[in-house]
Amino acid sequence: MSEDRSLIKIVKEDILRILAEREGKVTTENLTGEVSSSKSLEQSLGELERDGFIKIMDNKISATKKGMENGKDILEKHLLLERYFKKTKGEGDAHQIAHLMEHYISKEVASNIEALSSMRDKGIALIKIKEGIIVDIDVDMDLFERVISMGIFPGEGVRVVSVLPNVVVVEIKNKKFALDRDIADRIKGIET
């Protein structure tokens, strides 16, 4: 997916989540400051309307039944992520993480995250497991965003391919990543 299409997808999901939060009705002015890229707002609104997720009349946007269902799914993932990360990252960071991750995780990963919330304390550094599920990423927000953008996040299955003195190679969804050992030490998982 190109970077522009990826951004449009995120903006469309943000719009649907906001509609779900506000019971299906907002104005275009409400959205301008809240979506991840106001530059892509017009195109995203047009696509959502064309695809039957929203209706726009006089700068008022309302969700269709299909739009509300999708928006509620996104909001549910957002709230689940926020609850999960509040325990270790604090409320503000948890909210920011939820905004980042809600666009990238599948329902399966969301289910894993929910199930893992009680196992987080049992997580061990990736370098000590062969195959498992990621339960926590204990890095600052800038690094957290980079790790997430690579597809490495709690709830995702992981296989440790090799552990070298300065690098740990992991495989997630048939993609291999070389992680600095210090970062790998701060990504926790449970053996499966």
Order of alpha helices (4+ residues) and beta strands (2+ residues): alpha-beta-alpha-alpha-beta-beta-alpha-alpha-alpha-beta-beta-alpha-beta-beta-beta-alpha-beta
